[in-house]
């Protein structure tokens, strides 16, 4: 099964911890032993060899930085104080992706057009047995739109290769976000209008529910939630980080896709790293997938959005997971739930491929 993972914060990790994703996860763990990175972010789950073993063909690779008020620690070099600095942070991360691909074209390649996508997929699909190594395709996703200084700035980001934008992480001038409620603002509506004109995909992840519902009504383009789980299965949670059934239904009605996060804090309400991971299993991730499928009445609207290395690592994922490659262990769990081979292919990657084909231009 090919995997398309709709959310990985690669550039943030490369610039914050100097992580080298050309290495395997095991090599990075050895090199980081005793350093700050595993202490504050956990042991990495990602690496090129692990992408190959797990047949992770496409990654939505983020541009992400936190506002200064939400700085993750004194070590967080990527936080920003204002829109100008947010723009600079995001441009530096985008430049880092381009440098990665220029220096390692046999490992990573940018996907900007449909031709790029089909070329990338042909490498993987012709090698059904996984006997050869293949480049991993990166689709650029902006998480939090503070790097867009004004709606007219969107053209620059499109030309630079960004294909999806999530307006929020925390709350900002566009809308409410995680732990900071709020509706769409005038700037938010202008952002959506500009995004629609250019053809960006809209990522509702992190948006406060009222803002997400407004966006569902206002946005004419492709709508997804790249890395969000269903609030209904997180008993006792009132966090606006998770998707309410109203937002899920709105995404389904727009033929969108939701990326389930197979991380413990998204699978078991109140879980903390100190609790250990022994009692959190991938069954909970399979249940999240099944919940969306049952609401939809089909398997067309759910996928994986791991968020791996996004503020957590090995210590914070289900016990069966050692690296990203182990997401293939979801396959037998879905078989047990009665999903067909074609359904599981769609869930593991096919649904995201449909979305990518909708947002990519034929040519530049």
C-alpha positions in Angstrom: 0.0 0.0 0.0 1.3 3.4 -0.9 1.0 5.9 1.9 0.4 9.6 1.5 1.0 11.5 4.7 -0.8 14.8 4.8 1.3 16.5 7.5 5.0 16.5 8.5 6.9 19.5 10.0 10.2 18.6 8.3 11.6 22.1 7.7 10.8 23.2 11.3 12.8 20.2 12.6 15.6 20.7 10.1 16.1 24.3 11.2 15.3 23.9 14.9 17.3 20.7 15.6 19.4 20.3 12.4 17.7 17.0 11.7 18.8 15.4 8.5 15.9 13.4 7.0 18.2 11.8 4.4 19.3 9.7 7.3 17.2 6.9 8.8 15.3 7.4 12.1 17.7 5.0 13.8 20.7 7.0 12.6 19.2 10.3 13.8 18.3 8.8 17.2 21.9 7.6 17.6 23.4 11.0 16.6 20.9 12.9 18.9 21.4 10.7 22.0 21.9 13.0 25.0 21.0 16.1 23.1 18.1 18.6 23.4 16.0 17.3 20.5 14.8 14.0 22.0 14.2 15.7 25.3 11.9 18.4 24.0 10.6 16.9 20.8 11.0 13.1 21.3 13.0 10.6 19.3 12.4 11.1 15.6 9.9 8.9 13.8 11.1 9.9 10.3 13.9 9.2 7.8 14.3 8.4 4.2 15.0 4.7 4.7 11.8 4.5 6.8 9.8 6.2 4.0 11.1 3.5 1.7 10.2 0.6 4.0 6.8 2.1 4.7 6.2 3.0 1.0 5.5 6.6 2.1 5.5 8.2 -1.4 4.1 11.7 -0.8 4.3 14.0 2.1 2.5 17.3 2.7 5.6 19.2 4.1 4.8 22.2 6.2 5.9 25.7 6.6 5.3 26.3 10.3 6.3 28.7 13.0 4.7 29.7 16.3 3.9 33.2 17.4 6.1 34.5 20.1 3.4 34.3 22.8 3.2 30.5 22.0 7.0 30.0 21.8 7.7 26.3 22.6 10.8 27.0 24.7 14.0 29.0 24.7 15.3 26.6 22.1 12.5 27.5 19.6 14.4 29.4 17.0 11.4 29.5 14.6 8.9 31.7 16.6 8.0 35.1 15.2 7.0 38.5 16.7 5.1 40.0 13.8 3.9 39.4 10.2 7.2 40.5 8.7 9.2 38.0 10.8 6.6 35.2 10.1 7.2 35.8 6.4 10.9 35.6 6.9 10.6 32.4 8.9 8.4 30.7 6.2 10.6 31.8 3.3 13.7 30.4 5.1 11.9 27.1 5.6 10.8 27.0 2.0 14.4 27.7 0.9 15.5 24.8 3.1 13.2 22.5 1.3 14.5 23.6 -2.0 18.1 23.1 -0.8 17.2 19.6 0.5 15.8 18.7 -2.9 18.7 20.3 -4.9 21.3 18.4 -2.8 19.4 15.1 -2.7 17.3 14.8 -5.9 17.3 11.0 -5.7 15.7 11.2 -2.2 13.3 14.2 -2.3 11.5 16.0 -5.1 9.1 19.0 -5.1 5.6 18.3 -6.4 4.2 21.5 -8.0 2.3 20.2 -11.0 0.3 17.2 -12.1 3.2 16.1 -14.3 5.5 16.1 -11.2 2.9 14.0 -9.3 2.5 11.4 -12.1 6.2 11.1 -12.6 6.7 10.5 -8.9 3.9 8.0 -8.7 5.1 6.0 -11.7 8.3 5.3 -9.8 6.5 3.7 -6.9 3.6 2.0 -8.7 5.9 0.2 -11.2 7.7 -1.3 -8.2 4.8 -3.0 -6.4 7.1 -5.4 -4.5 9.1 -2.5 -3.0 12.4 -3.9 -4.2 13.9 -0.5 -5.2 14.3 2.9 -3.6 12.4 5.9 -4.9 12.3 9.7 -4.4 9.7 11.0 -1.9 7.5 13.7 -3.2 6.9 16.9 -1.2 3.7 18.9 -1.5 4.2 22.2 0.4 1.5 23.1 3.0 1.6 26.4 4.9 0.4 25.9 8.4 -0.8 29.2 9.8 -1.1 32.0 7.3 0.8 34.7 9.1 3.4 34.4 6.5 0.9 35.9 4.0 1.4 39.5 4.7 -1.6 40.5 2.6 -3.9 38.8 0.0 -1.8 40.1 -2.8 1.2 38.2 -1.4 -0.5 34.8 -2.2 0.7 34.8 -5.8 4.3 34.8 -4.5 3.7 31.8 -2.4 1.9 29.9 -5.2 4.8 30.6 -7.6 7.2 29.4 -4.9 5.4 26.0 -4.8 2.9 26.2 -1.9 -0.3 24.4 -2.8 -2.3 24.3 0.5 -2.8 26.8 3.3 -4.3 26.4 6.8 -5.2 29.8 8.0 -4.7 29.0 11.7 -2.4 27.4 14.2 -3.1 29.6 17.1 -5.5 32.4 16.7 -4.4 35.2 14.4 -5.6 38.1 12.3 -7.5 35.7 10.0 -9.5 33.6 12.5 -9.6 31.8 15.8 -7.3 28.8 16.3 -6.2 26.2 18.8 -6.9 27.4 22.4 -7.7 30.9 21.0 -11.4 30.9 19.8 -12.6 33.3 17.2 -14.6 33.7 14.0 -13.3 34.6 10.5 -12.3 38.2 10.3 -12.4 40.6 7.4 -8.8 39.7 6.7 -9.8 36.0 6.9 -12.5 36.4 4.2 -10.0 38.3 2.0 -7.5 35.5 2.4 -10.0 32.8 1.4 -11.0 34.8 -1.6 -7.4 35.2 -2.8 -6.7 31.5 -2.1 -9.7 30.5 -4.2 -8.7 32.7 -7.1 -5.3 31.0 -7.3 -6.5 27.4 -6.6 -5.0 26.7 -3.1 -6.4 23.9 -1.1 -7.9 25.1 2.3 -6.8 23.2 5.4 -9.3 23.6 8.3 -7.0 22.0 10.9 -6.5 24.2 13.9 -9.3 26.5 13.0 -11.9 27.2 15.7 -15.2 25.6 14.9 -17.2 28.9 14.1 -14.4 29.9 11.7 -14.2 26.5 10.1 -18.0 26.5 9.6 -17.8 30.0 8.1 -15.0 28.9 5.8 -17.0 25.9 4.6 -19.7 28.2 3.5 -17.4 30.8 2.0 -14.7 28.9 0.2 -15.3 27.6 -3.3 -12.1 25.6 -3.7 -10.9 22.3 -2.2 -11.4 21.9 1.5 -9.5 19.4 3.8 -8.4 18.9 7.3 -4.8 17.5 7.0 -4.3 16.5 10.6 -7.3 16.4 12.9 -9.2 13.7 14.8 -12.9 13.4 15.7 -13.8 15.1 19.0 -16.7 12.6 19.5 -14.2 9.8 20.2 -12.2 11.8 22.7 -14.4 11.5 25.7 -14.2 14.4 28.1 -12.4 16.7 25.7 -13.7 20.2 25.0 -10.6 21.2 23.0 -11.3 23.2 19.8 -8.3 21.4 18.3 -10.4 18.4 17.4 -13.2 18.2 14.7 -16.8 18.4 15.8 -19.3 16.3 13.9 -20.6 19.5 12.3 -17.2 20.3 10.8 -16.7 16.7 9.7 -20.1 16.7 8.0 -19.2 19.9 6.3 -16.0 18.5 4.9 -17.8 15.4 3.7 -20.4 17.5 1.9 -17.6 19.3 0.1 -16.0 15.9 -0.9 -12.9 16.7 1.3 -10.6 14.4 3.2 -9.6 14.3 6.9 -6.2 13.1 7.9 -6.2 11.1 11.2 -3.3 11.8 13.6 -2.0 8.5 15.0 -0.5 10.1 18.1 -1.5 9.3 21.7 -2.7 12.8 22.7 -5.0 12.7 19.7 -6.3 9.2 20.5 -6.8 9.2 24.3 -8.0 12.3 26.0 -5.7 13.5 28.8 -2.8 11.4 27.7 0.6 12.8 28.7 4.1 11.6 27.7 4.8 10.7 31.4 1.9 8.2 31.2 4.0 6.0 28.8 2.7 4.5 25.6 2.1 0.9 26.6 -1.7 1.2 26.8 -2.3 3.2 23.6 -2.6 1.1 20.5 -3.2 1.6 16.8 -6.7 0.3 17.3 -7.6 3.8 18.4 -6.4 5.2 15.2 -8.3 2.6 13.2 -11.4 3.6 15.2 -10.9 7.2 14.3 -10.7 6.2 10.6 -13.8 4.1 10.9 -15.7 6.9 12.6 -15.2 9.2 9.6 -16.1 6.4 7.2 -19.3 5.6 9.1 -20.4 9.2 9.0 -19.6 9.4 5.3 -21.0 6.0 4.3 -17.9 5.3 2.3 -14.1 5.2 2.6 -13.5 8.2 0.3 -13.0 11.0 2.9 -10.3 9.9 5.3 -6.5 9.4 5.2 -3.4 9.8 7.4 -2.0 13.1 8.6 0.6 11.8 11.1 2.0 15.2 12.3 5.1 13.1 13.2 8.0 15.0 14.7 5.6 17.8 15.1 6.3 18.5 18.8 6.4 14.8 19.7 8.2 11.6 18.8 8.6 7.9 19.5 7.6 8.3 23.2 4.2 9.7 22.2 2.8 7.3 19.6 1.0 4.0 19.8 3.0 1.1 21.1 3.2 -0.7 17.8 4.9 2.3 16.1 8.7 2.6 15.9 8.9 4.7 12.8 6.6 6.1 10.1 7.0 2.7 8.3 4.9 1.0 10.9 1.8 2.9 9.8 1.4 -0.1 7.4 0.2 -1.9 10.5 -3.1 -0.1 10.1 -3.8 -2.3 7.1 -4.7 -5.5 9.0 -6.7 -3.6 11.5 -8.8 -2.1 8.8 -9.2 -5.6 7.2 -10.5 -6.8 10.6 -13.1 -4.0 10.4 -14.3 -5.3 7.1 -12.7 -2.8 4.7 -12.0 -4.0 1.2 -8.6 -3.8 -0.5 -9.7 -0.9 -2.6 -11.1 0.9 0.5 -7.8 0.5 2.3 -5.8 1.7 -0.7 -7.9 4.8 -0.7 -7.5 5.4 3.1 -3.7 4.9 3.1 -3.1 7.2 0.2 -5.6 7.2 -2.7 -7.9 9.8 -1.1 -5.1 12.3 -0.6 -3.9 11.6 -4.2 -7.4 12.7 -5.4 -7.1 15.9 -3.4 -3.5 16.6 -4.7 -4.7 16.1 -8.3 -7.4 18.7 -7.6 -5.1 21.4 -6.3 -2.1 20.9 -8.7 -2.0 22.8 -11.9 -1.3 21.0 -15.1 1.8 23.0 -15.7 3.5 26.1 -14.2 
